[in-house]
Amino acid sequence: MMAILSDIHSNLYALEAVLEDMPKVSAVYVLGDIVGGVSPFPCEVLDRIMGLDVPVSAVLGNWEDWLLRTRHDIKETTLAVEAWTIDALQEHHWNYLQKLEQSLQIDDKLLFHGTPEQFRDEILCQNDA
């Protein structure tokens, strides 16, 4: 059995609740946006994900992409939380994030953030009513 997590957005409390409730799995797949957003625990979330006792594979989300692109040019950030996150992340976190791919092929399944074509895309529901 495998677990698929997505859009953690640095929320350590939610991640811990999910992990506590999760049955025993042989692998964890994280579909992007591990960090970013308004929760103040990017380092703790990354350390928890990287320290799981099962194999973990993750893909790049739009937040990781944005942080990686603005890391060395912090004046390009638009939100204070981005600047704070960039400052908080340690070198081993950056090394982990830089290795993330845009998608993962697992057997006959394609795992991604956003859409298969672009991790920055959004899939929106349209209400025809």
Backbone as a printed PyTorch tensor [residue, N CA C, xyz], in Angstrom:
tensor([[[  0.8480,  -1.1650,   0.0000],
         [  0.0000,   0.0000,   0.0000],
         [  0.9010,   1.2380,   0.0000]],

        [[  0.5000,   2.2470,  -0.7500],
         [  1.2500,   3.4960,  -0.7970],
         [  0.3690,   4.6440,  -0.3310]],

        [[  1.0160,   5.7330,   0.0420],
         [  0.2920,   6.9400,   0.4390],
         [  0.6440,   8.0510,  -0.5370]],

        [[ -0.3460,   8.8590,  -0.8540],
         [ -0.1350,  10.0360,  -1.6950],
         [ -0.5430,  11.2590,  -0.8880]],

        [[  0.4040,  12.1770,  -0.7330],
         [  0.1580,  13.4330,  -0.0170],
         [  0.3490,  14.5800,  -0.9910]],

        [[ -0.3130,  15.6830,  -0.7400],
         [ -0.1580,  16.8400,  -1.6120],
         [ -0.5230,  18.1060,  -0.8650]],

        [[  0.0680,  19.2100,  -1.3030],
         [ -0.2890,  20.5350,  -0.8060],
         [ -0.2240,  20.6440,   0.7140]],

        [[  0.8860,  20.2380,   1.2720],
         [  1.1040,  20.3320,   2.7170],
         [  1.2840,  21.7890,   3.1230]],

        [[  1.9070,  22.5830,   2.2800],
         [  2.0810,  24.0260,   2.4900],
         [  2.6430,  24.3680,   3.8700]],

        [[  3.6900,  23.6350,   4.2860],
         [  4.4030,  23.9110,   5.5370],
         [  3.5550,  23.7120,   6.7880]],

        [[  2.4210,  23.0360,   6.6700],
         [  1.5230,  22.8550,   7.8040],
         [  1.9050,  21.5770,   8.5570]],

        [[  2.7920,  21.7270,   9.5210],
         [  3.2990,  20.5950,  10.2890],
         [  2.1950,  19.8820,  11.0550]],

        [[  1.2730,  20.6280,  11.6320],
         [  0.2170,  20.0070,  12.4360],
         [ -0.6850,  19.1220,  11.5770]],

        [[ -1.0270,  19.5840,  10.3980],
         [ -1.8500,  18.7620,   9.5000],
         [ -1.0650,  17.5370,   9.0310]],

        [[  0.2060,  17.7280,   8.6840],
         [  1.0260,  16.5910,   8.2620],
         [  1.1160,  15.5420,   9.3580]],

        [[  1.3760,  15.9610,  10.5740],
         [  1.4700,  15.0150,  11.6950],
         [  0.1490,  14.2780,  11.9050]],

        [[ -0.9690,  14.9740,  11.7660],
         [ -2.2730,  14.3300,  11.9320],
         [ -2.4910,  13.2720,  10.8550]],

        [[ -2.1290,  13.5840,   9.6300],
         [ -2.2810,  12.6230,   8.5360],
         [ -1.3730,  11.4190,   8.7580]],

        [[ -0.1160,  11.6650,   9.0930],
         [  0.8200,  10.5620,   9.3120],
         [  0.3930,   9.6820,  10.4720]],

        [[ -0.1440,  10.2850,  11.5140],
         [ -0.6110,   9.5140,  12.6690],
         [ -1.7940,   8.6140,  12.3090]],

        [[ -2.6520,   9.0920,  11.4360],
         [ -3.8540,   8.3490,  11.0540],
         [ -3.6170,   7.3790,   9.8950]],

        [[ -2.4730,   7.4930,   9.2390],
         [ -2.1870,   6.7170,   8.0350],
         [ -1.8280,   5.2760,   8.3970]],

        [[ -2.3860,   4.3130,   7.6790],
         [ -1.9830,   2.9240,   7.9220],
         [ -0.5350,   2.7130,   7.4800]],

        [[  0.0200,   1.5690,   7.8160],
         [  1.3910,   1.2530,   7.4100],
         [  1.4470,   1.1890,   5.8910]],

        [[  2.4120,   1.9070,   5.3110],
         [  2.5690,   1.9530,   3.8560],
         [  3.9950,   1.5700,   3.4870]],

        [[  4.1730,   1.1730,   2.2330],
         [  5.5070,   0.7970,   1.7580],
         [  6.2080,   1.9550,   1.0590]],

        [[  5.4690,   3.0000,   0.6990],
         [  6.0490,   4.1590,   0.0210],
         [  5.1200,   5.3530,   0.1830]],

        [[  5.7250,   6.5420,   0.1380],
         [  4.9620,   7.7910,   0.1930],
         [  5.3360,   8.6130,  -1.0250]],

        [[  4.3210,   9.1610,  -1.6830],
         [  4.5030,  10.0470,  -2.8240],
         [  3.9010,  11.3970,  -2.4600]],

        [[  4.6730,  12.4550,  -2.6700],
         [  4.2210,  13.8000,  -2.3240],
         [  4.1120,  14.5940,  -3.6180]],

        [[  2.9240,  15.1250,  -3.8860],
         [  2.6270,  15.7570,  -5.1630],
         [  2.7850,  17.2780,  -5.1350]],

        [[  3.8460,  17.7420,  -4.5390],
         [  4.1770,  19.1610,  -4.6180],
         [  3.5570,  20.0250,  -3.5470]],

        [[  4.0380,  21.2650,  -3.5070],
         [  3.6540,  22.2560,  -2.5060],
         [  3.8510,  21.7180,  -1.0880]],

        [[  5.0150,  21.1330,  -0.8910],
         [  5.3910,  20.6610,   0.4420],
         [  5.5490,  21.8700,   1.3530]],

        [[  6.1910,  22.9110,   0.8420],
         [  6.4190,  24.1370,   1.6000],
         [  5.6500,  25.2760,   0.9550]],

        [[  5.7000,  26.4320,   1.5920],
         [  5.0090,  27.6010,   1.0600],
         [  3.6620,  27.7860,   1.7040]],

        [[  3.1100,  28.9410,   1.5080],
         [  1.8430,  29.2610,   2.1420],
         [  2.0920,  29.9530,   3.4640]],

        [[  1.0990,  29.9880,   4.2930],
         [  1.1860,  30.7920,   5.5060],
         [  1.5410,  29.9980,   6.7580]],

        [[  1.6940,  28.6990,   6.6750],
         [  2.0770,  27.9300,   7.8630],
         [  3.5780,  28.0960,   8.1120]],

        [[  3.9760,  28.2510,   9.3660],
         [  5.3600,  28.6510,   9.6690],
         [  6.3520,  27.5090,   9.9060]],

        [[  6.1520,  26.3510,   9.2800],
         [  7.0250,  25.2210,   9.5820],
         [  7.6360,  24.5680,   8.3400]],

        [[  8.2020,  25.3400,   7.4110],
         [  8.7560,  24.7130,   6.2090],
         [  9.9080,  23.7600,   6.5080]],

        [[ 10.7840,  24.1400,   7.4120],
         [ 11.9370,  23.2900,   7.7410],
         [ 11.4830,  22.0030,   8.4250]],

        [[ 10.5840,  22.1330,   9.3740],
         [ 10.1020,  20.9730,  10.1060],
         [  9.3430,  20.0130,   9.1980]],

        [[  8.5510,  20.5490,   8.2750],
         [  7.8070,  19.7030,   7.3430],
         [  8.7720,  18.9570,   6.4210]],

        [[  9.7380,  19.6750,   5.8660],
         [ 10.7120,  19.0060,   4.9990],
         [ 11.5030,  17.9630,   5.7720]],

        [[ 11.9470,  18.2750,   6.9740],
         [ 12.6870,  17.2990,   7.7700],
         [ 11.8350,  16.0720,   8.0720]],

        [[ 10.5680,  16.2850,   8.3570],
         [  9.6640,  15.1510,   8.6510],
         [  9.4810,  14.2810,   7.4240]],

        [[  9.2590,  14.9020,   6.2560],
         [  9.0940,  14.1580,   5.0090],
         [ 10.3750,  13.4000,   4.6720]],

        [[ 11.5140,  14.0700,   4.7760],
         [ 12.7860,  13.4400,   4.4360],
         [ 13.1660,  12.3490,   5.4310]],

        [[ 12.6160,  12.3970,   6.6300],
         [ 12.9730,  11.4410,   7.6600],
         [ 12.0140,  10.2790,   7.8290]],

        [[ 11.0110,  10.1670,   6.9730],
         [ 10.0760,   9.0470,   7.0890],
         [ 10.8250,   7.7320,   6.9270]],

        [[ 10.3220,   6.6880,   7.5780],
         [ 11.0100,   5.3970,   7.5460],
         [ 10.5870,   4.5150,   6.3750]],

        [[  9.9840,   5.1050,   5.3750],
         [  9.6590,   4.4120,   4.1210],
         [ 10.1930,   5.2740,   2.9780]],

        [[ 10.3960,   4.6880,   1.8020],
         [ 10.8460,   5.4990,   0.6640],
         [  9.8430,   6.6100,   0.3530]],

        [[ 10.3710,   7.8010,   0.0990],
         [  9.5560,   8.9650,  -0.2350],
         [ 10.0140,   9.5010,  -1.5810]],

        [[  9.0530,   9.7210,  -2.4700],
         [  9.3190,  10.3760,  -3.7490],
         [  8.3990,  11.5840,  -3.8180]],

        [[  8.9230,  12.6820,  -4.3270],
         [  8.1330,  13.9100,  -4.3800],
         [  8.3370,  14.5990,  -5.7130]],

        [[  7.3480,  15.3880,  -6.1020],
         [  7.4440,  16.1900,  -7.3200],
         [  7.4310,  17.6700,  -6.9580]],

        [[  7.8750,  18.4580,  -7.9060],
         [  7.9400,  19.9010,  -7.7600],
         [  6.5400,  20.5030,  -7.8140]],

        [[  6.2480,  21.3650,  -6.8620],
         [  5.0070,  22.1260,  -6.8910],
         [  5.3050,  23.5670,  -7.2600]],

        [[  4.2730,  24.3420,  -7.4990],
         [  4.4980,  25.7340,  -7.8800],
         [  5.1680,  26.5360,  -6.7700]],

        [[  4.9230,  26.2090,  -5.5020],
         [  5.5740,  26.9290,  -4.4140],
         [  7.0630,  26.6260,  -4.3760]],

        [[  7.4370,  25.3510,  -4.5220],
         [  8.8640,  25.0240,  -4.5400],
         [  9.5500,  25.7110,  -5.7160]],

        [[  8.9010,  25.6980,  -6.8670],
         [  9.4610,  26.3450,  -8.0470],
         [  9.6760,  27.8370,  -7.7850]],

        [[  8.6720,  28.4900,  -7.2240],
         [  8.7730,  29.9280,  -6.9540],
         [  9.9070,  30.2180,  -5.9760]],

        [[  9.9960,  29.4410,  -4.9200],
         [ 11.0540,  29.6560,  -3.9340],
         [ 12.4320,  29.4320,  -4.5410]],

        [[ 12.5740,  28.3820,  -5.3420],
         [ 13.8590,  28.1180,  -5.9860],
         [ 14.2450,  29.2450,  -6.9500]],

        [[ 13.2630,  29.7720,  -7.6830],
         [ 13.5540,  30.8350,  -8.6480],
         [ 13.8580,  32.1740,  -7.9810]],

        [[ 13.2910,  32.4290,  -6.8100],
         [ 13.4730,  33.7270,  -6.1650],
         [ 14.4860,  33.6950,  -5.0260]],

        [[ 15.0460,  32.5390,  -4.7550],
         [ 15.9510,  32.3770,  -3.6180],
         [ 17.0790,  33.4130,  -3.6150]],

        [[ 17.6940,  33.6390,  -4.7360],
         [ 18.8480,  34.5310,  -4.7910],
         [ 18.4860,  35.9510,  -5.1980]],

        [[ 17.2140,  36.2040,  -5.4130],
         [ 16.7640,  37.5470,  -5.7700],
         [ 15.5060,  37.8410,  -4.9730]],

        [[ 15.6840,  37.9240,  -3.6740],
         [ 14.5570,  38.0100,  -2.7510],
         [ 13.6730,  39.2230,  -3.0060]],

        [[ 14.1890,  40.2640,  -3.6520],
         [ 13.3550,  41.4450,  -3.9230],
         [ 12.2470,  41.1350,  -4.9180]],

        [[ 12.3500,  39.9890,  -5.6160],
         [ 11.3110,  39.5830,  -6.5540],
         [ 10.0970,  38.9790,  -5.8550]],

        [[ 10.2250,  38.6550,  -4.5820],
         [  9.1090,  38.0340,  -3.8830],
         [  8.0040,  39.0470,  -3.6560]],

        [[  6.7900,  38.5650,  -3.6310],
         [  5.6420,  39.4470,  -3.4620],
         [  5.0090,  39.3250,  -2.0850]],

        [[  5.3500,  38.2990,  -1.3660],
         [  4.7590,  38.0730,  -0.0540],
         [  5.8530,  37.9760,   1.0020]],

        [[  5.5860,  38.5080,   2.1680],
         [  6.5520,  38.4260,   3.2560],
         [  6.8290,  36.9770,   3.6300]],

        [[  5.8140,  36.1120,   3.5110],
         [  6.0080,  34.7050,   3.8720],
         [  7.0190,  34.0380,   2.9450]],

        [[  7.0800,  34.4550,   1.6930],
         [  8.0780,  33.8870,   0.7820],
         [  9.4800,  34.2580,   1.2440]],

        [[  9.6780,  35.5200,   1.5630],
         [ 10.9920,  35.9740,   2.0330],
         [ 11.3680,  35.2640,   3.3280]],

        [[ 10.4120,  35.1180,   4.2220],
         [ 10.6670,  34.4300,   5.4890],
         [ 11.0420,  32.9770,   5.2350]],

        [[ 10.3220,  32.3070,   4.3460],
         [ 10.6040,  30.9000,   4.0380],
         [ 11.9800,  30.7510,   3.4150]],

        [[ 12.3160,  31.6210,   2.4780],
         [ 13.6340,  31.5750,   1.8440],
         [ 14.7290,  31.7160,   2.8990]],

        [[ 14.5310,  32.6010,   3.8360],
         [ 15.5190,  32.8100,   4.8890],
         [ 15.5860,  31.6250,   5.8490]],

        [[ 14.4580,  30.9710,   6.0950],
         [ 14.4020,  29.8800,   7.0760],
         [ 15.0110,  28.5760,   6.5570]],

        [[ 14.8330,  28.2850,   5.2800],
         [ 15.3000,  27.0050,   4.7490],
         [ 16.8180,  26.8980,   4.8330]],

        [[ 17.2760,  25.7150,   5.2110],
         [ 18.7020,  25.4410,   5.3330],
         [ 19.2040,  24.7690,   4.0530]],

        [[ 20.5030,  24.6810,   3.9220],
         [ 21.0990,  24.1770,   2.6840],
         [ 20.6090,  22.7720,   2.3300]],

        [[ 20.4520,  21.8870,   3.3110],
         [ 19.9780,  20.5320,   2.9830],
         [ 18.5320,  20.5490,   2.4730]],

        [[ 17.7350,  21.5340,   2.9020],
         [ 16.3800,  21.6770,   2.3640],
         [ 16.4440,  22.1050,   0.8980]],

        [[ 17.2930,  23.0990,   0.6090],
         [ 17.4310,  23.5670,  -0.7730],
         [ 17.9250,  22.4400,  -1.6750]],

        [[ 18.8700,  21.6380,  -1.1930],
         [ 19.3790,  20.5160,  -1.9880],
         [ 18.2610,  19.5280,  -2.3170]],

        [[ 17.4020,  19.2580,  -1.3420],
         [ 16.2670,  18.3560,  -1.5620],
         [ 15.3090,  18.9460,  -2.5990]],

        [[ 14.9580,  20.2090,  -2.4330],
         [ 14.0080,  20.8420,  -3.3480],
         [ 14.5440,  20.9080,  -4.7770]],

        [[ 15.8360,  21.1580,  -4.9320],
         [ 16.4290,  21.2640,  -6.2670],
         [ 16.3950,  19.9450,  -7.0280]],

        [[ 16.2710,  18.8460,  -6.3320],
         [ 16.2600,  17.5240,  -6.9810],
         [ 14.8590,  17.0790,  -7.4110]],

        [[ 13.8340,  17.8330,  -7.0370],
         [ 12.4690,  17.4260,  -7.3730],
         [ 12.2230,  17.5250,  -8.8670]],

        [[ 11.5750,  16.5020,  -9.4000],
         [ 11.2030,  16.4590, -10.8120],
         [  9.7810,  17.0040, -10.9700]],

        [[  9.3970,  17.3040, -12.2150],
         [  8.0450,  17.8190, -12.4570],
         [  6.9870,  16.7200, -12.4240]],

        [[  7.3970,  15.4840, -12.6240],
         [  6.4380,  14.3750, -12.5510],
         [  7.1850,  13.0890, -12.2300]],

        [[  6.4380,  12.0930, -11.8060],
         [  6.9720,  10.7680, -11.5290],
         [  6.1270,   9.7300, -12.2570]],

        [[  6.7680,   8.7790, -12.8710],
         [  6.0650,   7.6530, -13.4870],
         [  6.2390,   6.4590, -12.5610]],

        [[  5.1550,   5.9810, -11.9820],
         [  5.1660,   4.8330, -11.0860],
         [  4.2780,   3.7670, -11.7110]],

        [[  4.9110,   2.7280, -12.2250],
         [  4.2100,   1.6900, -12.9730],
         [  3.4010,   2.3590, -14.0830]],

        [[  2.0840,   2.2010, -14.0680],
         [  1.2530,   2.8040, -15.1160],
         [  0.6060,   4.1160, -14.6640]],

        [[  1.1450,   4.7020, -13.5930],
         [  0.5700,   5.9350, -13.0480],
         [  1.5320,   7.1030, -13.2400]],

        [[  0.9830,   8.2410, -13.6280],
         [  1.7570,   9.4710, -13.7470],
         [  1.3600,  10.3840, -12.5940]],

        [[  2.3230,  10.7350, -11.7610],
         [  2.0670,  11.5910, -10.6030],
         [  2.6390,  12.9700, -10.8840]],

        [[  1.8700,  14.0130, -10.5590],
         [  2.2790,  15.3770, -10.8790],
         [  1.5320,  16.3690,  -9.9960]],

        [[  1.9670,  17.6210, -10.0410],
         [  1.2940,  18.7330,  -9.3760],
         [  0.7600,  19.6400, -10.4810]],

        [[ -0.4570,  20.0680, -10.3770],
         [ -1.0510,  20.9190, -11.4210],
         [ -1.6750,  20.0580, -12.5010]],

        [[ -1.0360,  20.0220, -13.6700],
         [ -1.4940,  19.1750, -14.7730],
         [ -0.2900,  18.3910, -15.2880]],

        [[ -0.5240,  17.3550, -16.0840],
         [  0.6120,  16.5940, -16.6190],
         [  1.5680,  17.4580, -17.4450]],

        [[  1.0530,  18.4980, -18.0620],
         [  1.8760,  19.3480, -18.9230],
         [  2.6670,  20.3970, -18.1440]],

        [[  2.1270,  20.8780, -17.0110],
         [  2.7550,  22.0040, -16.3320],
         [  2.3610,  22.0200, -14.8570]],

        [[  3.3480,  21.9800, -13.9860],
         [  3.0570,  21.9520, -12.5540],
         [  2.4680,  23.2520, -12.0450]],

        [[  2.5610,  24.3280, -12.8090],
         [  1.9800,  25.6080, -12.3880],
         [  0.5130,  25.7490, -12.7920]],

        [[  0.0070,  24.8570, -13.6310],
         [ -1.3730,  24.9380, -14.0840],
         [ -2.3290,  24.5530, -12.9690]],

        [[ -3.5460,  25.0310, -13.1030],
         [ -4.6110,  24.6810, -12.1570],
         [ -5.7160,  23.9610, -12.9140]],

        [[ -6.3110,  22.9910, -12.2590],
         [ -7.4830,  22.3210, -12.8040],
         [ -8.6810,  22.9010, -12.0540]],

        [[ -9.5280,  23.6020, -12.7680],
         [-10.6640,  24.2640, -12.1650],
         [-11.9530,  23.5440, -12.5520]],

        [[-12.8580,  23.4650, -11.6220],
         [-14.1660,  22.8830, -11.8980],
         [-15.0890,  23.9760, -12.4220]],

        [[-15.8400,  23.6380, -13.4390],
         [-16.7670,  24.6130, -14.0110],
         [-18.1710,  24.1520, -13.6700]],

        [[-18.9530,  25.0610, -13.1170],
         [-20.3260,  24.7530, -12.7570],
         [-21.2270,  25.2370, -13.8850]],

        [[-21.8840,  24.3010, -14.5490],
         [-22.7460,  24.6390, -15.6850],
         [-24.1550,  25.0290, -15.2600]],

        [[-24.4460,  24.9760, -13.9790],
         [-25.8090,  25.2410, -13.5240],
         [-26.1730,  26.6950, -13.6040]]])
